[in-house]
Amino acid sequence: MTGSTHAVVVGGGLAGMLAAAVLARHLDGVTVVERDRLPGGPELRKGLPQARHAHILWSGGARAMDSVLPETTGRLLAAGAHHVGVPQRMVTLTALGWQHRFPATEYIIGASRALIDWVIRDQALAEPGVTLLDDAEVVEVCGGPGGVTGARVRRRDDGTTALLAADLVVDATGRGSRLKSWTAGTGALPAVEEEIVDTGLGYATRVYQAPAGAGDFPIVALYADYRRPVPGRNGLLLPIEGDRWIVTLSGTRGASPATDEGEFDAFVRSLRHPVIAELLTLAEPISPVYRTRSTANRRTHYERAGSWPEGLIVLGDALASFNPVYGHGMCAAAHCAAALDAALRRDGLRPGLAWSAQRAMCAIVDDPWILATSQDIYYPDCYATTTDPRLTHEAAMRRQFAELVTGIALREPVVNAALSAVTATSAPATRFEDEEIVSAIRRGPQLPPLEDPPLTSEELSAVGYEPGRALK
């Protein structure tokens, strides 16, 4: 390539900022176009209503973020985020029972989505050559079937438009992507299959001031038993910065979690165990109840396209979005950004770069896609449009294997470490084929099942919690 090189990233959320940080190291300039006016600190923004809910940043995603922006984890922890060892500092009720708290092999960064986005955004915008154009929206992606050449952008304040020429255009606009309409006049975007698996999941969240002494309190997660033919009800208590607990409830179609404080409390009490309900009697609510329903698993199979335009890349939720209850959206975006960096390092900005990077990203989202959908598809009244054999005629066999592994992992540390690595996006699902894991599965569980949540006496006394008494 000769002359100045430029990329346009559409979407200034987490995926877009990670992509911008990558591109800034390989191109001369990057313009991030964002519809909202972005805040100057760790604050919520209008275009991301789901940011009010609990977001799990698994260790695999955190490491991928650090590979793109090396100070990310350190800055999050310095701002008060929690480093939560998994499974050591998690109290988890799965569909098959309570998880033993083995020594940590993975971790979760406990932080609000607003803080995570801010730490990413602040670093990305500090990269040389990155320019933010917020309060603006893309109205057209320019080019033709052979490739894209830029994007036409309209300012939302005065309606003026401008053409931004670009060697690369990256769609990171999330679930609401309008890429099909933006490229309709160019013929650049091929028609490809889209899959949807939608449980009708609804979310409700409230933030609490944690009780004194709760600084190292574990995450508490209560998951529905998807094997039962009833709507699923889940609850998550996540320690975040500011000595707060963010509590997110979710219910599949037919089990809407809450519209007000009274319904929120009633839903908490309806979960499979009262531990979260009892803990919340010790905490002070400091926010109203927030709700959202944009939770469907949706995937566009661009890897199946017969042709791909030069210069176009799609990542983040615009490529594949997942049921948020599994916490894989941010991780997938981070791994895709790292894959884009690897493609640019290997190939440079030359013909075929976009297709090479896009195929790598499509492969990355496959594991989180199947982890989420192969469980979700069993909930009552789940809506699904899929031809994936793993979710159709192979589904029963895969479910049997998943339940075998999950059940053993509750009481066997080697299998648990493998399951944790796959869940944390630190290892591919093929990890279960390793000889060590196969042998451990054959040996079976090493410990007896747990009857109660495995909270330690130190944790109970630290917050003054007496199980079984708080709700009486």
TAHUGI-V379823 format. One record per helix or strand. SS is the DSSP state (H for helix, E for strand). FROM is the first residue (numbers start at 1). TO is the last residue. Records with the same first field share a line. If there is no record, write none. Layout:
BEGIN
SS = FROM-TO ; FROM-TO
END
This chain:
BEGIN
E = 6-10 ; 29-34 ; 56-58 ; 82-86 ; 90-94 ; 97-98 ; 106-110 ; 130-134 ; 136-144 ; 147-155 ; 161-165 ; 168-171 ; 194-198 ; 202-209 ; 219-222 ; 233-240 ; 244-251 ; 284-285 ; 290-292 ; 297-300 ; 310-310 ; 312-314 ; 320-321 ; 383-385
H = 14-24 ; 49-52 ; 59-68 ; 72-78 ; 113-125 ; 174-176 ; 179-182 ; 261-269 ; 275-280 ; 302-304 ; 316-318 ; 324-326 ; 329-347 ; 353-376 ; 389-391 ; 395-409 ; 413-423 ; 429-433 ; 435-443 ; 457-463
END
